[in-house]
């Protein structure tokens, strides 16, 4: 197999500002021919105009910018949204290698980066964590990020679309897959894998980690592993079906992780990028709501007026204690919700750190005055725990030892 070239969705907007460092060749696959000059560099601006992309006094259905020098040319895009709908949501200017594809999608211009897999991975492992992390951790993450990517591409070729839940009068249980990405392979944000451009690649170790593991993936019974990962499992990893469709993988099973509770500030600074470091106390955390706050929050998130919230009752938990079926009992309405992500979204302005929490109520009478959620971990908890793996890397574990600790029974093989 040859190294795949992939398409990464960067952002969608009514207008996009970007600059081209170096010379780019421009083509328009559909619509009007590109006006002279066809070779461009410097500041560029595109915007929507009657359902077309407006650029340099002409309109197009699509535009592609191809670099003349793949090593030196850079595309700098302004105001890229990262952490969308999470508590760290913000905008950044980001620079990318490869080609830029602009296409009309759902009434906006979508910017797509066309790049080789290994170049993509160098940015991913520097965006998902700090590029200053230990070499063994970076190598482990390169393998799982590559495995996850190639597993998703295989699933797309097989048209493996899954029903995303069930909805009845008494129960709404949903999960989220990637079938919405129609014009590119993966997005650049936390919904897929963080991919925030070459500016994040600040150390030679990141490049070395990708080079030393080139083409390596995790395999189980001849198939590429679906190598999910999260920030902090909280001490025990979770099974797949708690978070997504009702199936499980033997290599994504319950793993006791004593390491994720050992991280000191030195390790956290290595594995967490600057905006992640604003999040503290995620290994063990507490969130409290007054009755009114909880009522208003759930109403805003679900559109359902439950009346007074009488109880939050966990009905089903996974291997790490993460709740994937939660009964909301109100004076006007009772409803079961799931899976773990919808629970986290319903009980927070953005997302709870995780759904691994216990519920404590305060107040006299049937209607509690306060709900206190005492939880552990950050993220869905499936597969590799980034904080735990960071500690393992600092303690001298080799990358294959880290991988096989979290993906038990899998094997590391070179695909290309």
C-alpha positions, 0 to 999 in steps of 0.5 A: 500500500502507498501512503494515502493522500487525505483531505482535511476539512479546516473551516466553513464560513461565508468568507475566508481570508488567507495568505499564500507564502510562496507560489501557488498554481490555481485551477477551477475544477468546475465553473468559470476558468481561472482568470490571469494570473494563474500563478498567485502568492500573497494575501487572498480573500474569498467570499460567498456571492450568490452561491458561488466563491468570489475571488479576483473579480470572478466567481467559481463553484470550486477553487484549488491552490497547489503549491509549487514547492511542497516543503517551503510553501505555506497557506496561512488561514485566519480565524480558524475555529478550534474546540467548537462547542467545547469550553476552550472554543477560540479562534486562531490563525493557522498555517498549513502545508499541501494544497487548499481546496475551496468548495461550496458546502451547505451555503458556505465556503469550506476550506479543505487541506489536501496533504499526505498522511505522514505530514498530517500526522506530524501536526496531529500529534503536536496539536493533540498534545504539546510537541514537547512531550516525550518521544515515546509518547509522541511515537505512540500517538503517531501510531494510534492517530495513523490507525484511527485515520486509516480505519476511518478511511476503510469504513468510508470505503465500505459505506459503513453508516450506522444508525445514530440512536433511538428516540421514543416518548420515554427515551432519547439515546444518541451517539455521533459518527462521522457520516456528515463529512461528505467532501473531505475525509476528516475534520480538523477539530476534536470531533475527529483529531486535532489538526492545527497546522505546522505552527504547532510542530515546534520540536524535532521530536514530533517529526522524528516520532512520525518518521520512526513509526512511518506506516505503523498501525495497530492490527487486531485479527487482520483489521486496523484497530479503531484506536479511540483515545481521550484526555484522562480516563480517570483511572479505568478505561471505558468500552466502545459501546458506552459512547457509540454504537452497540458493539464492542472491540476486544482491544477496547476493554477495561484497563486499570490505569494507575498512571493518569493520577500521577501526572505532575505539572511538569508532565501536564505542561508537556502533554497539554497545549496552552488552552488545555492547561486552563482546565484543572482538577479534571482527574477528580472534579465537582460541579454543583447546580441549584434547582433553578440552574439545573432546570434552566440548563436542561431546558436550554439544552433539550428544549423540554420543560421538566418542571422541578428536577426531582432526580438524576438517576443513573440507569447504566454505567460502563467499565469506567463508571461512565453513565450511558443511560441517565433518567431525568425525573421532573415534576412535569416530565421524565425522560431517559437520555444517552449516550455519554456525550449527550449526558455530558452536553445536557448537564453543562453549558458546553460539556461535562468533563465526563459522564463518570459521576455520582449524584448527590442531592441537598435540601429537604423535601421532594424537590432538592435545592441543589444537585452536586455531581462528583466525577472523574476523568476528562473525555469518553475514556475509551482507548489510550489515556493521554495523561496516563500515557504521558506518565508512562513515557516519562517513566521510561516505557517504550511506545509499543509498551504504552500501546499494548497497555491500552489496546490489549491483544493488538499488534503493531504492524507496518502498512506502508 
